[in-house]
């Protein structure tokens, strides 16, 4: 993967420069996973990327977890709630 240069501006005066190689976003329905489960996802995704890219890339592998409010995520036109997902988890 190629290295990307990202500049962020906060206000009008402060600039932050980041170098990153891998950025992985995980989107979840809020209330389905607890903090330790989300940390496990971060660790496993990071380890998977390092397995592909090499250990030297661990420090520049970013994983972000985004949570979408329950009921604001839909599949096939049907909104899913945290309760819907938890019910699916118990069936499997």
Secondary structure, 3 states (H helix, E strand, C coil): CCCEEEEEEECCCEEEEEEECEEEEEEEECCCCCHHHHHHHHHHHHHHHHHHHCHHHHHHEEEEEEEECCCCEEECCEEECHHHHHHHHHHC
